[in-house]
Amino acid sequence: MDSQLHFGQPTQRSPQPSQVRPPPALVTAAVTRGICRWLDDMGFSSLVEFKLGNGRRADVVGLNAAGTILMVEVKSTPEDFRGDAKWLEYVPYCDAFSFAVPPHFPWQILPETCGVVIADAHSAAVVRAAPLHKLHASRRKALTLRFALSAGQRLASVVDPRL
């Protein structure tokens, strides 16, 4: 055995392809895409990185024709969830709040007071429904206007990058 190749460290077996996890940023992007597709299938328009009135940014927000606002916080790893309690500040800005996680995530660690959706880049499935808590009419109006303005600005920037 050539000690220079191993630098004196024992060699470890390479993980099997099924054990290799993509970087968290790629997992987050895939879960976000799947959530947006799921929202679309349910009749919601969605925006990612939606700025709230309290200055926080929600990962995904959906708005349907009835005016229902669903907010989804994407978590790619348990460490990501444990290290971030900002999601508590999102709940007052939606009718329903859920976490979206990849299939390998141990979703049982998520709070029972929130919905849970398992998602990949192509689709999503609800494993725990989000409890409904209706927004006050004035907050709903403010959020709906913010949603419309954000969507319009994002579309305008695609048509004219100068904007």
C-alpha positions in Angstrom: 0.0 0.0 0.0 1.3 3.4 -0.9 1.2 5.6 2.3 1.4 8.8 0.2 -1.9 8.1 -1.4 -3.7 7.7 1.9 -1.6 10.1 4.1 -1.6 7.5 6.9 -5.4 7.6 7.2 -7.5 4.4 6.8 -9.4 4.2 3.6 -13.1 4.4 3.7 -15.5 2.7 1.3 -17.1 5.1 -1.2 -20.8 5.6 -0.5 -23.2 3.8 -2.7 -24.9 6.0 -5.3 -28.2 5.8 -3.4 -26.4 7.1 -0.3 -24.9 10.2 -1.9 -27.0 13.3 -1.2 -26.8 16.4 -3.4 -25.7 19.6 -1.8 -28.4 21.3 0.3 -28.7 24.2 -2.2 -29.6 21.8 -5.0 -32.1 20.0 -2.7 -33.7 23.3 -1.8 -34.0 24.3 -5.5 -35.6 20.9 -6.3 -38.1 21.0 -3.4 -39.0 24.6 -4.2 -39.7 23.7 -7.8 -41.9 20.7 -6.8 -43.8 22.9 -4.3 -44.5 25.5 -7.0 -45.8 22.8 -9.3 -47.9 21.4 -6.6 -49.4 24.8 -5.8 -50.1 25.3 -9.5 -51.9 21.9 -9.6 -54.1 23.1 -6.7 -55.0 26.4 -8.5 -52.5 28.7 -6.7 -50.2 31.2 -8.3 -46.9 31.1 -6.5 -44.0 33.4 -5.8 -40.6 32.5 -4.3 -38.6 34.6 -1.9 -41.7 36.7 -1.1 -41.0 39.7 1.1 -43.5 40.1 4.0 -44.5 43.3 5.8 -42.3 42.4 8.8 -39.2 42.4 6.5 -38.9 38.6 6.4 -38.8 36.6 3.2 -40.9 33.5 2.8 -39.6 30.7 0.6 -42.8 30.2 -1.3 -46.2 31.9 -1.1 -49.3 30.8 -3.0 -52.4 32.8 -3.7 -55.6 31.3 -5.2 -58.7 32.8 -6.8 -60.6 32.7 -3.4 -57.8 34.9 -1.9 -56.4 32.1 0.3 -52.7 32.6 1.1 -50.6 29.5 1.7 -47.0 29.9 2.8 -44.4 27.2 2.5 -41.0 27.1 4.2 -38.5 24.8 2.5 -36.1 22.8 4.7 -33.4 20.6 3.0 -31.8 19.1 6.2 -32.7 18.7 9.8 -29.9 21.0 10.7 -31.4 23.7 8.4 -34.7 23.3 10.4 -33.0 23.3 13.9 -30.9 26.4 13.1 -33.8 28.6 11.9 -36.8 29.7 14.0 -37.7 32.6 11.7 -40.6 30.6 10.3 -42.6 31.5 13.4 -42.7 35.1 12.1 -44.3 33.9 8.8 -47.4 32.3 10.3 -49.3 35.5 11.0 -49.1 36.3 7.2 -50.9 33.4 5.8 -54.1 31.3 6.1 -52.1 28.1 6.3 -48.4 27.3 6.8 -46.5 24.2 5.8 -43.0 23.0 5.7 -41.7 21.4 2.5 -39.0 18.8 2.8 -37.3 16.3 0.5 -38.2 12.6 0.7 -35.1 11.6 2.8 -36.0 14.3 5.5 -37.2 12.9 8.9 -40.4 15.0 8.7 -41.7 13.8 12.1 -39.3 16.3 13.8 -41.3 19.2 12.4 -43.9 20.9 14.7 -47.3 19.3 14.8 -48.9 22.7 14.4 -47.7 23.0 10.8 -48.5 21.2 7.6 -45.8 19.0 6.0 -45.3 18.4 2.3 -42.8 16.0 0.9 -41.5 17.3 -2.5 -38.9 16.7 -5.2 -38.3 18.6 -8.4 -41.4 17.2 -10.1 -44.2 16.9 -7.6 -45.2 17.0 -4.0 -47.5 15.1 -1.5 -49.1 16.3 1.7 -48.2 14.1 4.7 -49.8 16.4 7.2 -52.4 19.0 6.3 -51.8 22.6 7.3 -54.2 23.9 9.9 -56.3 26.9 8.6 -56.3 30.2 10.5 -58.0 32.9 8.6 -56.2 36.2 8.1 -57.8 39.5 9.1 -59.3 41.2 6.1 -56.9 44.2 6.2 -53.8 41.9 6.3 -55.2 39.8 3.5 -55.7 42.9 1.3 -52.2 44.2 2.1 -50.7 40.8 1.3 -52.7 40.3 -1.9 -51.6 43.8 -3.2 -48.0 43.0 -2.3 -48.3 39.7 -4.1 -49.7 41.3 -7.2 -47.1 44.1 -7.2 -44.3 41.6 -6.8 -45.6 39.4 -9.5 -46.0 42.3 -11.9 -42.5 43.6 -11.2 -41.0 40.2 -11.7 -42.8 39.8 -15.0 -41.7 43.3 -16.1 -38.1 42.5 -15.4 -38.3 39.4 -17.7 -39.8 41.5 -20.5 -37.3 44.4 -19.9 -34.2 43.6 -17.9 -33.6 47.3 -17.3 -36.6 47.2 -14.9 
